[in-house]
Amino acid sequence: MPRSVRVFGPAVLIVVAVAATVAALAYGGGAAPQLIQDPGPFARWGLPIAKLVVNLSAAGMIGALMLAVWALTPKKREFDVALDVAAASAALFTVASAVTGLLTFLVVTGVQLSFGDTFGAQLGQFLTTIPLGQAWLTTTLVGAAVTVLCFAVRNHTALVFVAVLAVVSLVPMAQQGHSAGTAGHSAAITSLGLHLVFAAVWLGGLLTIVLLRNELDGARLPVVLARYSTVALICFIVVAVSGYANAALRIGTWDQLSTPYGVLVIVKLLGLLALGGFGAIQRRYLIGRMSRAGAAGKADRPASRISEFWILVVAELGFMGLASGVAAALARTATPVAEQPGVIAQTPAEILTGEPLPPWPDLYRYFTEWNLDLLWILGCGFGIFFYLAGVWRLRRRGDKWPVYRSVLWVAGMLLLAYITNGGVNAYEQYLFSAHMAAHMVLTMAVPVLLVPGAPVTLAARAIRARKDGSRGGREWILLAVHSKFAGIIANPIVAAVLFAGSLWVFYYSPLFRWTMVDHIGHEWMIVHFLITGYLFVQSLIGIDPVPYRLPYAFRLVLLLGTMALHAFFGLAIMSSAGLLLADWYGAMGWGTDALVDQQMGGGLAWSIGEIPTVALAITVAVQWSRSDQKESKRHDRHADRTGDAELEAYNARLAAMAARDRQD
């Protein structure tokens, strides 16, 4: 088995995946003839199989890049082989995406495949003017770019950007996975995007390890496998949670599990549970046994342990093929909850947002209403877990970590989770004031809590350093912090300009509209304001290393000047007689006065920063005072040392003079 696993493992994956796709299509009716404009069996059966190839090749592309960036050593042949796997997978992904775009055109239009000019013109129009066609064209072009870059790029740092581009290739697939304008569209995009990316990393990473079988001999295999296993555990959690969210949106109620779509979801769930069991066995037993056996020497390592590991891997690939095949068929199977507009008697606000209206925004509703964003729920959850795990590791080895840092970090993460999932998020599409409140908290309040937590310092102390030339979390974090780009944006002046200037640029440019009408824009807004606020606060009171810090007096001047610009922006909004984004907030027709609400938002921008500003000013003053005290003590110690030395020198000179007098 170990010798043939490079061929047998991928073969099992492909055969099981295709068989599962065909069986699930037959059971769920995903390839049944269409009542109107049927494209024929070739398109009906070919589309889900082509989509399956897209998913599997995307996994090979992203998983191989992840493994190269995270687990492998650039100086070893394993690194180059992994990039070859990524390049081949990206090439297959490009071709499969093009074929999927063609078959999608046939299924959507009912046109029969031909090679005439009319067919070509219709296909070109579909790919360039229709959103569904544009999505597949974009996916194909991005896949082609990743293919070229995988062949051309071998720099370890540059490969991070190639991996990001590979992940971006899945964004159009996530956006077309749920009809726009239907209830839950934003939640569906987020959950499906997370599901696609982390499933690709999970499957592709394991597949790449199988294909690297000959390059991971001896003690090297358990090392790489342990690194992959950590990533796989994270992927399992994200895939499980996002899969549940997807199923809940499309199934609706528990009794719908008896429908064909529900039964296929149950089959996929059972496959996921089996994969979780395989991962637990691999992580808790096999990796440790292989590491101990490898440390004892190759001659002493029982061959049975290696064989049972590869047998488990092949079985795991088989279940991954089952889950992938069922997933491809589910995309073509009718859902119990029809993807139609979520409300019947639509108001203007519901037409604009595509969502049912939340209750009237009484003050207490901001603490009882929720609009969950799975990306930030998982992000905040992992942020709290890994931070506390780092603190626990320090304490286990006897190192100290101030309790207040942990408390502030957890509080900041919980506040971030509330702003991105709670009542403010539920109302910010309808009310400018809620949007402004979210913006101010993200850029001012949350960073004031997170920065004193010193996450970079904790990571540098808690994460084990790599010694084989590969880069783990510690290496990538320190590389990013000390990069030239970080040196520019973390400069106090640049950070202050980004912090204050982005207010004006954002609200008085098309960026504001983008964040309202596009869920990707909304997520970008959160990330942008969180980062700019974090950089500014870090330049003032941060404990983590930065390339340059201003003297404390200049920090206070910079803080007051920046806050004055913030206050001036708030006053400009309060005194404005025209609506920002009038065709959105002004067209809601929700019974609120949009201009009055906008002026209220300006008041929030002017006033909500007062508490964080006072907290920052007090913190800077305290740090200044402590710095002066430390400097004073240092001078005292220096004076004590130099004073003793001077006294000894003086006594020596007196003794010398006395000796000369005696001689005279």
TAGI-V74770 format. One record per residue. OMEGA is omega in whole degrees, -180 to 180 (* if undefined). D_FIRST is the distance of its C-alpha to the first C-alpha in whole Angstrom. Layout:
# TAGI-V74770
[[OMEGA/D_FIRST] [OMEGA/D_FIRST]]
This chain:
# TAGI-V74770
[[-178/0] [-177/4] [-175/6] [-173/5] [180/6] [179/9] [-174/10] [-179/8] [177/10] [179/13] [178/13] [179/13] [-175/15] [-177/18] [-180/18] [-179/18] [-180/21] [180/23] [180/23] [178/24] [-179/27] [-179/28] [-179/28] [176/30] [180/32] [-178/33] [-175/34] [-180/36] [-178/38] [180/37] [-179/37] [179/40] [178/43] [-178/45] [-178/49] [176/50] [179/49] [-178/46] [-179/44] [-176/42] [-179/39] [-180/37] [-177/38] [179/37] [-177/34] [-177/33] [180/34] [178/32] [176/29] [177/30] [176/30] [179/27] [176/26] [-178/28] [-178/27] [180/23] [175/24] [177/27] [178/24] [-180/22] [-175/25] [-180/26] [179/23] [178/23] [177/26] [-178/26] [179/23] [-177/25] [-168/28] [-167/27] [-171/24] [-178/24] [-177/26] [-178/28] [-180/29] [-179/25] [-180/23] [-179/21] [-179/24] [179/25] [178/21] [178/22] [175/25] [176/24] [179/21] [-179/25] [179/27] [179/25] [179/24] [177/28] [177/29] [178/27] [-180/29] [-180/32] [-179/32] [178/31] [178/33] [179/36] [179/35] [176/35] [178/38] [-179/40] [176/38] [177/40] [-180/43] [-178/43] [-177/42] [-175/45] [-175/48] [-180/47] [177/48] [-179/46] [177/44] [-178/46] [-179/47] [-179/51] [-179/52] [179/53] [180/49] [179/49] [179/52] [179/51] [179/47] [178/48] [179/51] [-175/48] [-174/46] [-176/49] [-179/51] [-177/49] [180/47] [178/44] [178/44] [179/45] [-179/42] [175/39] [178/41] [179/41] [-180/37] [-178/36] [178/39] [177/37] [178/34] [179/35] [179/36] [179/33] [-180/32] [-177/34] [178/34] [176/30] [-170/31] [-172/34] [174/34] [177/32] [-174/34] [-178/33] [-179/36] [-179/36] [176/33] [-179/34] [174/36] [179/34] [178/32] [178/35] [177/36] [177/32] [179/33] [180/36] [180/35] [-177/34] [178/38] [178/39] [179/37] [-178/37] [-179/41] [-177/41] [-180/39] [-172/42] [176/46] [180/48] [178/51] [-179/50] [178/50] [-176/47] [-179/46] [178/46] [-180/43] [178/41] [-178/41] [-177/40] [180/37] [178/36] [177/36] [-179/34] [-178/31] [-175/30] [-174/30] [173/28] [178/26] [179/25] [-178/25] [-179/22] [-177/20] [177/20] [179/20] [179/16] [179/16] [177/17] [177/15] [-179/12] [176/14] [-174/15] [-176/11] [-178/13] [-176/16] [-180/15] [173/15] [-176/16] [-177/19] [-177/19] [-179/16] [178/18] [179/21] [-178/20] [179/18] [178/21] [178/23] [-176/21] [177/21] [178/25] [-178/26] [178/23] [176/26] [180/29] [179/27] [-179/26] [-177/30] [180/31] [180/30] [-178/31] [-180/34] [176/35] [177/33] [180/35] [178/38] [-179/37] [-179/37] [180/40] [-172/42] [-179/41] [175/41] [-176/44] [-176/45] [-178/43] [178/44] [177/43] [179/39] [176/40] [177/40] [178/37] [179/37] [179/37] [178/34] [176/32] [178/32] [178/31] [179/28] [178/27] [178/29] [176/26] [179/23] [178/25] [177/25] [178/22] [176/20] [176/23] [177/21] [-180/18] [178/20] [178/22] [-179/19] [-174/17] [-173/21] [-173/22] [-168/20] [-177/16] [178/18] [179/21] [179/19] [179/17] [179/20] [179/22] [179/19] [178/19] [179/23] [-180/23] [-176/21] [-177/18] [-177/19] [-176/20] [179/16] [179/14] [-178/11] [-180/11] [177/12] [-179/9] [-178/6] [176/9] [-177/10] [175/7] [178/7] [-180/11] [179/11] [177/9] [179/12] [177/14] [177/14] [178/15] [174/18] [175/19] [177/19] [-179/21] [-180/24] [180/24] [179/25] [179/27] [178/29] [179/29] [179/31] [180/33] [-180/35] [-178/36] [-180/37] [-180/41] [176/41] [177/43] [-177/45] [179/47] [178/47] [179/50] [-170/53] [180/53] [-178/56] [179/59] [-173/62] [170/61] [176/63] [180/63] [180/61] [177/59] [-179/59] [-173/58] [-176/55] [-177/54] [173/54] [-177/56] [171/58] [178/58] [180/61] [-169/64] [169/64] [-173/66] [-177/65] [179/63] [179/61] [179/59] [-180/58] [180/57] [-180/55] [172/52] [-166/50] [174/46] [-172/44] [-180/41] [-176/40] [172/43] [179/42] [-179/38] [179/40] [178/42] [178/40] [179/37] [178/40] [-176/42] [-176/39] [177/37] [-180/41] [176/41] [177/38] [177/39] [179/43] [179/41] [178/39] [-177/42] [179/44] [179/41] [174/42] [178/45] [-179/46] [174/49] [-175/49] [-178/52] [-176/52] [179/54] [179/51] [-179/48] [-179/51] [180/52] [-180/49] [179/48] [178/51] [179/50] [178/47] [177/49] [177/52] [179/49] [179/47] [-177/51] [-177/52] [-178/49] [-173/49] [-174/52] [179/56] [178/56] [-180/53] [-174/54] [-171/58] [175/57] [-176/57] [-174/60] [178/62] [-179/63] [178/64] [178/60] [-180/59] [177/61] [178/60] [-180/56] [-177/57] [179/59] [-180/57] [-173/54] [-176/55] [-173/58] [-177/57] [179/53] [179/53] [177/56] [-174/54] [-174/50] [178/51] [176/53] [176/49] [-176/48] [-180/45] [178/44] [178/45] [180/43] [-180/40] [-179/41] [-171/42] [-177/39] [-179/36] [180/34] [175/34] [-179/31] [-178/32] [179/29] [176/31] [-178/29] [174/31] [-178/31] [-179/34] [-177/36] [-179/36] [179/36] [-179/39] [177/41] [180/40] [-178/42] [-176/45] [179/46] [179/45] [179/48] [178/48] [178/48] [179/51] [-174/53] [178/52] [174/53] [-175/56] [-179/59] [180/61] [180/58] [179/57] [178/60] [178/61] [-177/57] [-177/58] [-176/62] [-179/61] [175/58] [-176/61] [-179/63] [-176/61] [-172/59] [-180/61] [177/63] [179/61] [179/58] [-179/56] [179/57] [-179/57] [-178/54] [179/53] [-171/55] [-176/53] [-179/50] [176/47] [176/45] [178/49] [179/49] [177/46] [-180/47] [-179/51] [-179/49] [-176/47] [-176/50] [177/53] [-178/50] [-179/49] [177/53] [-180/54] [-179/52] [-179/53] [180/56] [179/56] [-180/54] [-178/57] [-171/59] [-172/58] [175/54] [179/53] [-178/50] [174/50] [-176/52] [-177/53] [176/57] [176/59] [170/63] [-172/65] [180/66] [179/69] [176/68] [179/65] [178/67] [179/69] [179/66] [-178/65] [179/69] [180/69] [179/66] [176/67] [176/70] [176/68] [-179/66] [178/69] [177/71] [179/68] [178/69] [178/72] [178/72] [-179/70] [-176/72] [-178/75] [178/74] [180/75] [-178/73] [167/69] [-178/66] [-174/64] [-179/67] [173/65] [-178/62] [180/64] [-178/67] [-177/66] [-180/64] [-174/67] [-179/66] [177/70] [176/70] [-173/72] [-179/69] [177/71] [179/72] [178/69] [178/68] [175/71] [177/69] [175/66] [176/68] [177/70] [179/66] [-180/65] [-171/68] [-171/68] [180/65] [-176/64] [-178/67] [176/65] [180/62] [178/65] [179/67] [179/64] [-179/62] [179/66] [-180/66] [178/63] [-180/64] [179/67] [178/66] [178/63] [-179/66] [180/68] [178/65] [179/65] [179/69] [178/69] [179/66] [179/68] [178/71] [179/69] [178/68] [178/71] [179/73] [179/70] [180/71] [178/74] [-179/74] [-178/72] [179/75] [177/78] [-179/77] [179/77] [178/80] [179/82] [179/81] [180/81] [178/85] [179/86] [178/85] [177/87] [179/90] [179/89] [179/89] [179/93] [179/94] [179/93] [178/95] [-180/98] [179/98] [179/98] [*/101]]
